[in-house]
């Protein structure tokens, strides 16, 4: 899984709130359980009641070089 794939997943959740994980997999044409786990650990997703919801409308990054 790449950062681009995770970003695509978050964009899909923004456009289509509250799909089931299986619906995400169908929409993205691939397995998504691993892709959902990383943003979930970062607090960007709420995975309650068998649903996946985004918790933020915007993500900002500060990258130190």
Backbone as JSON Lines, residues from 0, in Angstrom:
{"i":0,"aa":"X","n":[0.84,-1.17,0.0],"ca":[0.0,0.0,0.0],"c":[0.89,1.23,0.0]}
{"i":1,"aa":"X","n":[0.52,2.18,-0.78],"ca":[1.31,3.4,-0.88],"c":[0.55,4.57,-0.26]}
{"i":2,"aa":"X","n":[1.26,5.64,-0.05],"ca":[0.62,6.85,0.47],"c":[-0.45,7.32,-0.49]}
{"i":3,"aa":"X","n":[-0.19,7.21,-1.78],"ca":[-1.18,7.6,-2.8],"c":[-2.47,6.81,-2.69]}
{"i":4,"aa":"X","n":[-2.36,5.52,-2.41],"ca":[-3.54,4.67,-2.26],"c":[-4.33,5.06,-1.01]}
{"i":5,"aa":"X","n":[-3.61,5.38,0.07],"ca":[-4.3,5.82,1.29],"c":[-4.99,7.15,1.07]}
{"i":6,"aa":"X","n":[-4.32,8.06,0.34],"ca":[-4.93,9.35,0.02],"c":[-6.19,9.15,-0.82]}
{"i":7,"aa":"X","n":[-6.13,8.26,-1.79],"ca":[-7.3,7.97,-2.63],"c":[-8.46,7.43,-1.77]}
{"i":8,"aa":"X","n":[-8.13,6.58,-0.81],"ca":[-9.15,6.04,0.09],"c":[-9.8,7.17,0.91]}
{"i":9,"aa":"X","n":[-8.99,8.07,1.45],"ca":[-9.53,9.19,2.23],"c":[-10.39,10.1,1.35]}
{"i":10,"aa":"X","n":[-9.97,10.33,0.11],"ca":[-10.76,11.16,-0.81],"c":[-12.11,10.49,-1.11]}
{"i":11,"aa":"X","n":[-12.11,9.18,-1.28],"ca":[-13.35,8.46,-1.52],"c":[-14.28,8.58,-0.31]}
{"i":12,"aa":"X","n":[-13.72,8.44,0.89],"ca":[-14.53,8.58,2.09],"c":[-15.1,9.99,2.22]}
{"i":13,"aa":"X","n":[-14.36,10.98,1.75],"ca":[-14.85,12.36,1.79],"c":[-16.02,12.52,0.83]}
{"i":14,"aa":"X","n":[-15.93,11.92,-0.34],"ca":[-16.99,12.01,-1.35],"c":[-18.2,11.14,-1.02]}
{"i":15,"aa":"X","n":[-17.95,9.98,-0.4],"ca":[-19.02,9.03,-0.1],"c":[-18.92,8.65,1.36]}
{"i":16,"aa":"X","n":[-19.5,9.43,2.25],"ca":[-19.39,9.13,3.68],"c":[-20.02,7.8,4.07]}
{"i":17,"aa":"X","n":[-19.4,7.15,5.04],"ca":[-19.91,5.99,5.73],"c":[-20.12,4.73,4.89]}
{"i":18,"aa":"X","n":[-19.24,4.41,3.95],"ca":[-19.4,3.12,3.28],"c":[-18.85,2.0,4.15]}
{"i":19,"aa":"X","n":[-19.31,0.8,3.9],"ca":[-18.73,-0.37,4.55],"c":[-17.35,-0.63,3.96]}
{"i":20,"aa":"X","n":[-16.5,-1.33,4.68],"ca":[-15.16,-1.65,4.18],"c":[-15.28,-2.43,2.87]}
{"i":21,"aa":"X","n":[-16.24,-3.33,2.77],"ca":[-16.41,-4.09,1.52],"c":[-16.79,-3.17,0.36]}
{"i":22,"aa":"X","n":[-17.56,-2.13,0.62],"ca":[-17.92,-1.16,-0.43],"c":[-16.69,-0.37,-0.87]}
{"i":23,"aa":"X","n":[-15.81,-0.05,0.08],"ca":[-14.56,0.63,-0.27],"c":[-13.73,-0.26,-1.2]}
{"i":24,"aa":"X","n":[-13.63,-1.53,-0.88],"ca":[-12.85,-2.47,-1.69],"c":[-13.41,-2.53,-3.1]}
{"i":25,"aa":"X","n":[-14.72,-2.6,-3.24],"ca":[-15.33,-2.63,-4.57],"c":[-15.07,-1.33,-5.33]}
{"i":26,"aa":"X","n":[-15.2,-0.2,-4.66],"ca":[-15.01,1.09,-5.32],"c":[-13.56,1.3,-5.77]}
{"i":27,"aa":"X","n":[-12.62,0.77,-5.0],"ca":[-11.2,0.95,-5.32],"c":[-10.61,-0.23,-6.1]}
{"i":28,"aa":"X","n":[-11.42,-1.27,-6.31],"ca":[-11.02,-2.47,-7.07],"c":[-9.79,-3.15,-6.48]}
{"i":29,"aa":"X","n":[-9.74,-3.25,-5.15],"ca":[-8.63,-3.92,-4.48],"c":[-8.97,-4.14,-3.02]}
{"i":30,"aa":"X","n":[-8.13,-4.9,-2.33],"ca":[-8.3,-5.09,-0.89],"c":[-7.91,-3.81,-0.17]}
{"i":31,"aa":"X","n":[-8.65,-3.46,0.86],"ca":[-8.38,-2.18,1.53],"c":[-8.17,-2.3,3.03]}
{"i":32,"aa":"X","n":[-8.27,-3.47,3.59],"ca":[-8.16,-3.59,5.05],"c":[-6.85,-3.01,5.57]}
{"i":33,"aa":"X","n":[-5.74,-3.29,4.91],"ca":[-4.45,-2.74,5.35],"c":[-4.41,-1.22,5.14]}
{"i":34,"aa":"X","n":[-5.02,-0.74,4.06],"ca":[-5.05,0.7,3.8],"c":[-5.9,1.44,4.84]}
{"i":35,"aa":"X","n":[-6.93,0.8,5.34],"ca":[-7.79,1.42,6.35],"c":[-7.09,1.45,7.71]}
{"i":36,"aa":"X","n":[-6.25,0.47,7.98],"ca":[-5.61,0.36,9.3],"c":[-4.71,1.55,9.63]}
{"i":37,"aa":"X","n":[-3.88,2.01,8.69],"ca":[-2.93,3.1,8.98],"c":[-3.65,4.42,9.29]}
{"i":38,"aa":"X","n":[-4.57,4.88,8.45],"ca":[-5.28,6.11,8.8],"c":[-6.14,5.96,10.07]}
{"i":39,"aa":"X","n":[-6.61,4.75,10.32],"ca":[-7.37,4.49,11.55],"c":[-6.48,4.7,12.77]}
{"i":40,"aa":"X","n":[-5.26,4.15,12.73],"ca":[-4.31,4.32,13.83],"c":[-3.94,5.79,14.03]}
{"i":41,"aa":"X","n":[-3.93,6.56,12.94],"ca":[-3.58,7.99,13.01],"c":[-4.76,8.85,13.47]}
{"i":42,"aa":"X","n":[-5.92,8.22,13.69],"ca":[-7.1,8.96,14.15],"c":[-7.87,9.65,13.04]}
{"i":43,"aa":"X","n":[-7.62,9.27,11.79],"ca":[-8.3,9.89,10.65],"c":[-9.6,9.2,10.29]}
{"i":44,"aa":"X","n":[-9.83,8.02,10.86],"ca":[-11.04,7.26,10.56],"c":[-11.72,6.82,11.85]}
{"i":45,"aa":"X","n":[-13.02,6.65,11.76],"ca":[-13.81,6.07,12.83],"c":[-14.41,4.78,12.27]}
{"i":46,"aa":"X","n":[-14.06,3.66,12.85],"ca":[-14.53,2.36,12.37],"c":[-15.48,1.74,13.38]}
{"i":47,"aa":"X","n":[-16.58,2.37,13.62],"ca":[-17.55,1.84,14.58],"c":[-18.77,1.3,13.85]}
{"i":48,"aa":"X","n":[-19.42,0.33,14.45],"ca":[-20.66,-0.27,13.95],"c":[-20.5,-0.82,12.54]}
{"i":49,"aa":"X","n":[-19.32,-1.35,12.21],"ca":[-19.1,-1.94,10.9],"c":[-18.98,-0.95,9.77]}
{"i":50,"aa":"X","n":[-18.93,0.32,10.08],"ca":[-18.84,1.37,9.06],"c":[-17.48,2.05,9.15]}
{"i":51,"aa":"X","n":[-17.11,2.76,8.1],"ca":[-15.88,3.54,8.09],"c":[-16.25,4.99,7.78]}
{"i":52,"aa":"X","n":[-15.88,5.87,8.7],"ca":[-16.17,7.3,8.52],"c":[-14.88,8.08,8.66]}
{"i":53,"aa":"X","n":[-14.76,9.15,7.93],"ca":[-13.61,10.03,8.1],"c":[-13.86,10.91,9.31]}
{"i":54,"aa":"X","n":[-12.81,11.32,9.98],"ca":[-12.96,12.16,11.17],"c":[-12.52,13.6,10.91]}
{"i":55,"aa":"X","n":[-11.99,13.87,9.71],"ca":[-11.5,15.22,9.4],"c":[-11.87,15.6,7.98]}
{"i":56,"aa":"X","n":[-12.05,16.88,7.76],"ca":[-12.3,17.39,6.42],"c":[-11.02,17.84,5.73]}
{"i":57,"aa":"X","n":[-9.97,18.04,6.53],"ca":[-8.72,18.56,5.99],"c":[-7.55,17.97,6.78]}
{"i":58,"aa":"X","n":[-6.49,17.67,6.06],"ca":[-5.27,17.18,6.69],"c":[-4.14,18.11,6.25]}
{"i":59,"aa":"X","n":[-3.4,18.58,7.22],"ca":[-2.25,19.42,6.9],"c":[-0.99,18.69,7.35]}
{"i":60,"aa":"X","n":[0.06,18.81,6.56],"ca":[1.31,18.14,6.88],"c":[2.42,19.17,7.02]}
{"i":61,"aa":"X","n":[3.26,18.93,8.0],"ca":[4.44,19.73,8.2],"c":[5.62,18.78,8.06]}
{"i":62,"aa":"X","n":[6.37,18.93,6.99],"ca":[7.45,17.99,6.7],"c":[8.78,18.71,6.91]}
{"i":63,"aa":"X","n":[9.56,18.21,7.84],"ca":[10.85,18.8,8.12],"c":[11.91,18.08,7.27]}
{"i":64,"aa":"X","n":[12.72,18.84,6.58],"ca":[13.76,18.27,5.73],"c":[15.1,18.3,6.39]}
